[in-house]
Structures are given as C-alpha cells and as structure tokens.
Amino acid sequence: MTASFTHDGTGTAAEEWRRHPAWGTVPELTLVNGEVPCTRLVVVAAHPDDESLGAGGLIATASAVGLSVYVVLLTAGEASHPESPTLTRHALATRRLAEAERALGILAPEAPLVFLGASDGKVAQVEAEVTSSLVDLIGDGRSTLLVAPWRRDGHTDHEAAGRAAAAAALRTGARLAEYPVWMWHKDGPDDAPWPRMNRVDLSPQVSQRKWLAIHAHASQVRPLSSHPEDGAMLPAGVLAHFRTPVEHFVTEAADDETLDRLHRDQPDPWGVDVRWYEQRKRQLTLAALPRPTFRRGLEVGCSRGALAEELAGRCTELVAVDRSPTAAARAEARLADLPHAVVEVRDVPTQWPAGRFDLVVVSEVGYFLSPGDLDRLVARIGDSLEPDGTVVLCHWRHPVEGWVLDGPDVHERFRASRLPPEVARYEDRDVEISVLCSPDLWPDPTA
C-alpha cells in the first residue's frame, strides 16, 4: 500500500460510488478490437486476489463464451501480513498461490495460471522483465484483450503491473483495459476517470462465481488468527465494492516509454558515433542506394540522427521522424546546419508525415512495432511512395528481446507486401539490408 491509505481505513463507502450517475452507465467493454474479434483474454494480477476482485466477472464471462483465458500472476502476495506471528512469508506465499489456483478454477476451470515469481512490493524493480514475459506470452496481439491493474490505482505493485501491461499492449497490438482495485476504497466518485471507462455487465450466475472466487482467497478475506497482525486484508467495507453486477475498466491508450527513457539516460545508447559496427552499417546502407540523389527522402525512426545526417547529403529534402521526443531533439540539434533536413516527433504509422517520397529508409526500427503496426507502416509507405520510389531496410538479424518481431521478420513482411520487389539484399552475421524498387530503376553498370 501507499502511505496515503490503508486497507482497514474508513475509505469511501460502496453505496457512495453507486449513487454516482456514471456508475454502471459508461459504455460497454466489447470483446472486439477494431474489426478483429477477441479470441484470447490475458489477465495480469500483481497479487493473488487482484484478478478475482477487479476482473473476476470478465474472466468468467470470457471463459463461458469460449475465449482462451490466461491469468499472469506477478507475485505470491507473501507480504500481505508482514508482521504475522503465525505464518512465515514462504508459508503465506504457498497458501496464497493455492488460493489463486482455487479461485481461477471457479472462474475459468481450463485457464492456466502463469506465475512470474516477482517479490511482493517490488514489481517496479522487474518491470522490464514483466513486460518481456507478457510480450512473449501474447505474441501478435491483434485478437487479444489484455487486462491489468490500473496504472494509477495507488499501490506501487499495481501501478508497475499496469505500466508493464501498457508497454506490452503497445508492442503486441493487444487491446488494453485496466481494472481499479484500491481506487474504489481510497478515492471518491468524482475522482474516477469516467470518460475513459467501460463496463462489463455480469449475469447473476457470473456474479455468484466471482463472489465465490473472491472468498477462495481465504487468507485475505478472513483473519489468519486472532492476533491483530493477522487481520483480514479485505474487510467487509472493501469487499462491498466488488459485490456488484458490473465491473468497471479504464481504457486509456497504451504507452511505452522504454526507448525514450533509453535516450534520456544515455546520450548515445547504441554507440552510433563510436562503434565501428554502426559506422560500417551506415556506409553499407548508403552504398545500397540505387541512385546518387533523391528528391524527397523519409527516415522512419531516426534516433539521434546519425544516419539522417548522411542521408541528407543524398536528398534534396529529408524528413526524419522518431516517436521519442528526446531522440528527436538530439537529431534536430545534429541537423541544425542542414536546413533541407527536418526532424519531426511522430508515432508512426499513426502519425504520418504529409507528402510523397521517392526514398524511404527504415533502419533498426521495424521490430519496435507491433505486428499490426508494422503492417500499417508498410501500407503507409506504399501510399506515399512515388512511382520511382525506393525503400531501404536495415536491421539487426538476431532476436530482439522484449518485442515480438526480429529483423528477418520485418524484412519478410516487406517482401510479402505490395511494395516494389526486392532488387538487392546484403546479409552478414549481424545485419541485413534490403532494397525494394522497380527493377527498371536499378543502375545500368554500362551507362
């Protein structure tokens, strides 16, 4: 818990929440991601019982209609009674994991419980690892609904779990919904983000299963013993928030600050100015260009502008974009003396630069997109590429931990698209470069 509230404090009564006009009237959370029906539900819980409290009805509903359901449990909740005189942390962890299994058996009997083994109270310290594990589990997330604790729930573990899920949603393309747990207790109805909330209506049967699942977490809803330190962590006033025929979820946009944080923390995170590998790779990329000059070039994912600086010498006009404000600011400073080179902060493919291009370079960025966003990037490039346009790809060939795709995946998706064919390819142990353009545009060695 944070210092601002305690589980056994007075809190906000459930009846006060239910009197608010937005309660139970926000839009319904549908099991469709755009036009893609949801076939899988992945629920993240920071501690055993989070999933039953915040999303137990959704889990039971999804299971009943045939969705594949996974519950990812980050910690064993071993710190719920830190001063207990009757149970060690290990004994409490063993009990709570067994309770989680029983609860999930009530909600979704066929669903696996995936336990990641983080320390209770320290999820933030392994947030990146949690994100990677979720990405590995989800893969291409276009038909996945990812549900996690709300990023502003007031408990440090809940908020770290929510941030990890938000990053995983962005990397996989999964739809994200976040469930509050402690918000109902610590905040008031006017503090809730109602405009960004959706609801799931629960049938009487589902409501009953949810209630039974909550009470399967006996170590939390009942005292461990008569000692004061062994009191119930979920007293009646808290439980009342979850005995309702509706669940509420926050549906804010997914977010991932990993790459921007990397640029904030390190002036040259990949050593582009000092490593021979990076310098050689840029020269290989430039050598692969089929023409000496281009009218208007676009670099997608320019980072700090090292390649953009070289491309500017081959383009009459160059647009370099990056979703990281920190990276874009460094690239802009690097290109300050090149007025024909413009740097823009854009989250491609959603935020696409105006105009058409006869050169598009995608270097070391394709695998930082979800599979769906990569397909949309390919389509965007096709829509803005001039008839005599060239697309150049350059990517690391090894696995990229924490993301769905690797370099060969990216290049294969470009080759399989309606873009011009691949006319040249370079590969070595570490890097792959592909050139896509009309074969008629390839330089004539006799000319």
Sequence and secondary structure as in RCSB ss.txt:
>XXXX:A:sequence
MTASFTHDGTGTAAEEWRRHPAWGTVPELTLVNGEVPCTRLVVVAAHPDDESLGAGGLIATASAVGLSVYVVLLT
AGEASHPESPTLTRHALATRRLAEAERALGILAPEAPLVFLGASDGKVAQVEAEVTSSLVDLIGDGRSTLLVAPW
RRDGHTDHEAAGRAAAAAALRTGARLAEYPVWMWHKDGPDDAPWPRMNRVDLSPQVSQRKWLAIHAHASQVRPLS
SHPEDGAMLPAGVLAHFRTPVEHFVTEAADDETLDRLHRDQPDPWGVDVRWYEQRKRQLTLAALPRPTFRRGLEV
GCSRGALAEELAGRCTELVAVDRSPTAAARAEARLADLPHAVVEVRDVPTQWPAGRFDLVVVSEVGYFLSPGDLD
RLVARIGDSLEPDGTVVLCHWRHPVEGWVLDGPDVHERFRASRLPPEVARYEDRDVEISVLCSPDLWPDPTA
>XXXX:A:secstr
  TT  TTS    HHHHHTSTTTTTS B  SEETTEE  EEEEEESSTTHHHHHHHHHHHHHHHTT EEEEEEEE
  TTSSTT SS  HHHHHHHHHHHHHHHHHHH TT  EEEEEE TT GGGGHHHHHHHHHHHHSS TTEEEEEE 
TTSS HHHHHHHHHHHHHHHHHT EEEEE SSHHHHS GGGS GGGEEEEE  HHHHHHHHHHHHH HHHHS SS
SSGGG  SS HHHHGGG SSEEEEE       HHHHHHHH SSTT TTT HHHHHHHHHHHHH SSS EEEEEEE
S TTSHHHHHHGGGEEEEEEEES HHHHHHHHHHTTT TTEEEEE  TTTS  SS EEEEEEES GGGS HHHHH
HHHHHHHHHEEEEEEEEEEEE S  TTSS  HHHHHHHHHTSSS  EEEEEE SSEEEEEES GGGS  TT 
